[in-house]
Amino acid sequence: MAFVRSVLVPGETLIVHTHPHWRQLIRPALVGLVASGLAGIAGGFIEVQVVHAADRTATWTMVAVLTLLVLLRLAVWPALRWARTDLIVTDERVLYRPAGSSRRCVDVPLRRISAVRFRHTISDRALGTGCLILELGHLPPVEIDHVPEVARVHAAVYDELLRLPPPPPPTPLAPAPRFRWGLPGRR
């Protein structure tokens, strides 16, 4: 929550703060279980098959290092990335900050959004997730994937768009100065 408070400007109200959908954690959890199970099976083989104590220690070290590398890369890193990715909707803007990526950060003022919509498949509907799409006029749309309760977030953004005061009417153009032929200073 400290990150969220640090990006809010004074007077800005937090409407929605969420992380990607929990289904992003299924693969890291399965990798953790499988890697631990395989390390246990390998440990059983090491204890039964390797006779010399020095060879057993070296083999155990090799299996432990390999398991640790697999767990760090395929289980811990995706879980940390999930926990550090934020979607924030305030009364003034929409912020999307994926972890570890300064190039994909999105910070869109609500006044720039011309339309907001969402997309989800049948499996997304069953899990309660989807893709939030922000239309920005002439710019390409911003698509934010794996938004939990995407219909609720869509409704929150749409409600905030409706609460914005209407833009001021365009000012009329001033008439162009008339050009007159003749000497300078004569009218």
N, C-alpha and C positions, 0 to 999 in steps of 0.2 A: 504494500500500500504506500510505502515511502516514495516509490517511483512515481506513482499516480499523483501524489500531492506535489511532487517536484515539477511536473509538467503543466499543472494547472496554473493559470494566471489568477491574480486576485479578482474575486467577483464571479469566477467561472464555476458553474454548478455541474457536478458529476452526475450523469444520467445512467450510463452503463459502463461497467468494467468487467471484462471477461478474458479468458485464455482460450486457445483453440479447444476443440471438442476432445473429450477424454479418449475417444477411440484412437487418437494419435499415440496413446500410451500402450496400446495392446501389443504392438510389435516389440517395443523395448522390454516389456514384461515377459513375453514369450522367449525372447532371446536370452534374458537373464535366467529363466528356468531351464531352458535347454542347455545353455553353456555350463551352468552349475551341475546339472545332471551328468553331462558328458565328462566334466572334470571329476566327478565322483566315480564314474565308471572307470575312467583312466586311472584314478588313484587305486582302485581295487586291483586292476591289472598290474600296476606297478608293484604293489605289495606282494602279489602272488608270483609274478614272473621274474622280477629283477632280484638277483641273489645278493650281490655285493652292496654294502651300505653306501659307498661313495657313488656308485652308479644310480642307486635308488634316490639319493639326495639330488643329484644332477637332473634326473628325469622328473622328480617332483617339482623342482624349480622351473624347469622348462614348461611343464603343464600349467603351473600356477601363473607364470608370466604370460603365456598364451591366453589363458582364460581371463586374466585381468585385462589384457589389451582388447579382447573381444567384448568384454563387459563394458569397458570404458567407451569404446567406439560405438557399439550397437545398442547399448542399454542406457548408460548413464548420460551420455551426451544428448541423445534425443529427448530424454526426460527433462534435462536442464533447459534445453531449447524450448520445450513446451511450457515450462514454468516461467520462463523469462519473456515469452511472447504475450503482448497485451493488445487488446482492442478496447479503446476508450471512446465513449460518446459523451460529449458535454453539451451544454446549451449553446456553445459557439462553434464547435468543430468536432471532427472525427479524426482520431489518431489510431494508427496501427503501427506497432513497433515490434517487428520480429527480432528474436534474440540473435546477437552476433552479426547483424546485417545493417550497416548504415546506409546501404544503397536502396533498400526496399521500404524504408520508413515512409509512411503516408501521414500527412497532416493537412486535412482539407477543411477550410472554413465552411460552415453550413451555407453561407451566402453563395458559394461557388457551385453547390450541388444543384443541378437542374432536375434530376430524377433519381430515385432510389428504388431498387428492386432486388429480388433475391431469386435464387435458383436452387432446387434440390431434387435429387433422384428419389426413387422409391426407398432405397436403403437409407438415404439421408433422412427421409421423413420418419422412418422407423426409429432411427437413432436420435432424431431431433437436431440435426445439423444442416448446414447448407452453405451457399456462397452468397455473400452480400455484394451487390454491384452498385457503385456510386457513379452516376452519369455527371460529367463535368462540362457540359456544353460542347464546345468544339474540341476539347481534349479527349484522348481515349479514356474509356471507363476504367475505374479502379475496381478490381475484383479481389475480395478478401475471402479465402477459402476456409473451411472447417470452423465456421462460426456456430457456436452452440445456441440453440433456440433462435435461429436466424429470423423467424417470423416476428418474435418479440423485439429483437434488435432493429429490424426493419421498421416496425411500428413506432419505436422510440425515435428513430432518426426522422421518420415522416412527421411525427407530432412536433418535433422541434422545428422542422422546416415550416410547418403551418403557423407556428408561434412567432416566426420572424416577422418584423414589420415589413410592409410592402416597400419596394424600392421607390425612391423619389421619382416623380415624372421627369422626363428629359427636358432640359431647358431649351427654349427655342434658340435657334441660331441667329446671331446678330447679322443684319444685312451687310453685305459686302460694300466696301466704300466705292463710291462712283468715281470712275476715272474721267477726267475732263481734259480735252485737248486745249492747249494754249500755253501761255507763259506762266512760269511759276508765280504763285501769289495772287493770281487773278481767278476770280470765281465767276 
